């Protein structure tokens, strides 16, 4: 099922959630691709990004089917989707698809970003803001820089900065990052150390709880290259509508991640022109000292996570009904029925949540959820 969430601003969020294991994955990708193309054609928007969660051994078949549908309908778009390993909660080889589209202020306000001859992303100048999205940046890391997991991650940051610099942008413009890490439990501490050091070098992270750093997801997810990491990012700059208001979100359940040495914001609220967006980082059952809680209890961890996210949404002037895109990560497949029950009990079953089976950043954490919301006028 494709859910399209939009507001008064430039961005629309599209989510395909798998209807069940009995629907062939190829048919799902074909239908999702057609529906996304129809949306772009009807709204005059362009695709900023698309991410496909699925089994790696199905990657070629799923992506080739997507490409064939686009050719058949005469819809050309150069932005390659990011394919991330996503074991489906419904046992389908396809866990889901997420996309973001942007409406340019005029037809000449769109630029495809290339790096060494390959498409890296897209820049769109909208009415409310300018947007830059870069996809799967680790694929641009030179072969000689792909040693250890930490070395590859550091090289990914270097390539990313080079691409941003080439367009006159910088990491200070980045409001959201998504890191998908192969074998995350083996080297998450190393990842954090590399990210902290890079952000310190950029002047974005000084172990300061008030520093403005991106909202982020860091979760398990292998890629088709066999690399250690995948990085997608969204950056924004002000347009003619005026400055972008950025508020760092806090909640009573957790301290700020920089306080225990992790370089990301719990969430950000963006106000631009006629629109606003709340970006909630990947959130798990962690207390206000940065300690994992409710160990071994999936239900209590999930409830804690949902309450924490609700507090973050409220800080940004949003609620659950405003969520336009979300991803749930469940460590143990046997916990899926409990997750589904808890979501139903809270009336959240119709939200556009892509659900996957994946390790969270700590062995004892059983559940994580991230989300994006468009605050409604009555909040």
N, C-alpha and C positions, 0 to 999 in steps of 0.2 A: 504494500500500500504506500502511495506517495502522499506525503503531507507537505503542503506549501504554506509557510508562515511568512507574512509580510506586514509591514507597518507603513507609516507615512514617509519613511526614509528611502535611501538608495538601495538597501540590501534586502534580499529575500533569502530565506533558508529552506532548503528542500531536503526531505529525509525519506528514504525508502526503508521500511521495516518489513522483514520477511513475514509473510502470512502463515507459514508453516512448512514443515519438511516435505509435504506431499506436492508442493508446487515446484516444478523443475527450475533450477537456478538460472539456466540460460533464458528461460521464458521471463523470469523476474527481471533480469538485466535488460532484456529487450524492451519490456514494458516500461521500466523505469527510465530508460534512455529516451524513448519516445515521449514520455510525459514531460521530462525535463526540457527536451527540445521544444515542445509545444509551449511550455511556460516562457521560455526565452523569446520565442517568436511572437507570442501574444503581448509581452510586456516591453519589448525592445531592450531587454537586459542582455548582458553577456555573462559567460561563466567565469567567475573568479577562481573557483576551485571545485574539485570533486574527489571524494575519498571513498574507496571501495574496501569493505571489510569482508574477507572470505578466506577459504582454505588456500594455501599457497599452490597446491598442485592443481587447483582450478583457475589460477590467475590468467594463464594464456587464453583459456576457453572463454572466460567471462569478459576479459578485455577485448578479445577479438570479436565477440558478439556485439559488444557495445559499439566498437568501431564500424562494424558492418551496418548496423541500424543507422548510424549517423550518415554513412555513405548513401544508403538506400533512400533516405529522406532528403538528401542534398544539403545536409546541415554540416557545415565545416566549422571546426573549432580546434585550435591548435594546443589548447592547454591539456597536458596529459594528466590523468587521474593518479592519485597516490593509492597504491594497493598495499594494504596492511593485513597481515595475518589476523583473522578474526574468526575464532571457532564459534559458530552460531549457537544460541541458546535453544534453537528449534531443530537442531541436527542437520540443517541445510548447509551445503557448501558455501552459501552466501549468507553473511550475517546482516548486511545492510549497506546502504549507500547514503552519504551525506554530501550536499553541494551548497555552495553559496553563489548567488548571482548578484550583479550590480547593474543599476541603470545609469549609464553615462549621461552627463548634462547635454551632450551632443554627440553625433556619430564620430567626430574626429577626436574624441577624448578617451580613446582606448589604445593601449600600447601593449603588445606582446613583448615580454622580457626574455631575451636570449642570452645564453652564456656559452661561449665556445661553440656556437652553432646550434645549440639545443635549447628548446623552450624551457625556461625556468619558472615562468609565472606570468602574471598580467597586472597592469596598472590601469586603473579606471578613475577618471575625474568625474565625480558625481556632483549633484547640486548641494548636498550637505557636507561632503568631505571628499578627499582623494584617498583611494585605497590601493594598496599594493599587496599582492598575495604571492608567495613563493612556495613551490611544492617539491617535496622529497629532495631536499638540498644535499643530502649525503651522496647522491648519485654523481655529484660533480667533484667529489674528492679524488685527487689524483691517486693512481694505484700505489705509488710509493709512500703515501701517507695513511695507508689502511692497516697499520700494524695492530696494536692492541686496541681494545674498545675505547679506552681513554684517548688514545692518539687519533683515532678516527673521529671521535666526537670533537676534539679540539680542531681538527682540520675542517670539519663541517662548519664550525663557527667562523673560521677564517674565510672559507669560500662564501659563506652567507654575507659576511661583512663586505667582501669584495663586490658581490653582486649589488648590494644596497648602495655602496659607494658609487658604483658605475651609473646609478640613476639619481645620485644626489640625495639619497635617503641614508638613514643610519639606524642603529639599534634603539636609539631613543624614541623612534617612531613606532616601534613594534609594541602592539597591545596584547597579542595572543600568540602563544607557541604551542605546538603539539609535538612531543617527542615519543616515538615508538621504539622501544629498546629490545633487541634480541637477548634472551636469557637475562632479564632484568635483575633477578635476585642475585646473580653472580657478580654484578659490578655496579649496582646503583650508587653506592658510595663514591666510586670512582667518577661516575657521571656527574654527581653533585659537585665534586671537587673541581672538575673541569669547568662546569657551567659557572660556578662561583668565581673562579679565577678569571674567566673570560668577561663576566659582567663587571668584576672589579676593574679590569683593564679598561673597560669601556666607560667607567665612571657611573655605572648603574646600580652597583651592589657594593655597599661598604659596611655590611653587617648592620644596616640601619633599618629599623622597622618602618620608617617613614619614606624610604627610597621608593621611587616610582618604577617598578619593574613589571614585566608582562604577567598576565594570568597564564597559566600553563597546565598542560596535561603531560605527565611522564608515566608511561604504562608499558607493559609487555606487548611487543608486536614485532614479529619478524618481517622481512621484506624479501622480494624475489631476487635481489642481488646477493643475498647471503651476507649482507653487511651488518654492522653492529647497531646502527641507528637510522632512524628516519626523522626528518624535521620538516614540518610545515609551519608557516607563520603568516600572520596578518598584521599589516602596518597601516596607520592612518595619518593623514595630515589635513589641516584646515583648508577649506575652499572659500568661495565668495560668501558663503552663509555665515562665516565668522569662526572664531576659535572653537576648538573642541574642548569641552569640559571633561576632565578625567578625575574620578573619585576612586580612591582605593578603599575596598570594602573590608569591613571587619565584622566579627560576630562574637557573641559571649561564650561560645563553646571552644574556640581554638585561639592560640596565640598566633602571631605572624610568623610565617615560615622562615624569614631571615633571622629570627631570634634563635633558631636552632640550626642555622647554617644552610638553608636551602633557598635558592634565588628565584622565588616566584611570589606573586601576590595571590592571596586567597580568591580575589575577584576584583574586577574593575567595572565601574559604571561610566559609560561614555555618553555625553550629550553633544549633539551636533545638529545644527540647523533645526529641522522639524522632527528629528528622530533621536532615539536613545537606545542603547544596547547594554545589557548586563552580561559580562563574561565571567563565568564561574569556573575556577580551576578544578582539576580532578580532586575530589574530596573523599576522604575516608574517615574511619573511626579513630580520630586522634584528639587528645584533650588539649587544654590550654597550656600544657607544658611540653607539647610535642610528643607525648607518649601514646602509643597504641593502647586502646582500651577495649573491653568486652572480648577478651581473647577467647577464641574458639567458639564464640556465639555469633553465628551469622545473622540471626534475626536482630539482636541488639546492636550489632555493628551497622546494619542497614538502617535501622531506625535512627541511630545517632547521626549517620551520614545525611539522611533526609532532613532531619531537624537542623543540621548545620547549614545545608544548602538553602533551606527555607529562610534562615536568618540572613544569609548573604543576599538572597534575592530581595528580601524586604529592605535591606540596607540600600539597595540600588533602586528602590521604588517599584519593584516587581513582585510577582507572586508565581505560584506554580502554573496558573492558567496562562501566563505570559511566555512560558518556555517554548522556544521555537526549534530547538535542536538539542539533543542530549545523547550521551553514550554511557551505558552501564557496563561495568567490568566485574564479572563474578569469578572467583578463583575456582570453586568446586562445582562441577555440573549438577551434583545432587542438591545444591541449594537453589536452583532455578525455581522450583515450585514455591519455595518460601518467598523469594523475591517477587514472584508474580502475585502471590496472595497479599503481600504488604502493599504493593502498588495499587491493587484493586481496592483494598481497605481505605486507602487515602484518595481514591477517585482519580488516580494518575494514569490509569491504564490506556487512555487515549493520547497521551503525550507522545511526541515523535522521538522515542528513545530507541536507539540501536543497542541491542544487548549482545555482548560477547563473553566468552570464557577466556579469562586471562589472569596471569599473576599481577598482583599489585606490587608496589615498590618495597614492601616489607613482607617477609614470610608469613607473619601472623595476621596480616590484613586480608580479609575475605571479600571485600566489596569496595568499589569506588564508582563515583558518578561525576560527570562533568556536564555543564549545560550552558546554553546561551538563551537569553530572554529579550523580548522587545516589550518594555513597560507600556501598559495600556494607560489611556488618559485618566481612568478612574482610580488608579492606584494612589 
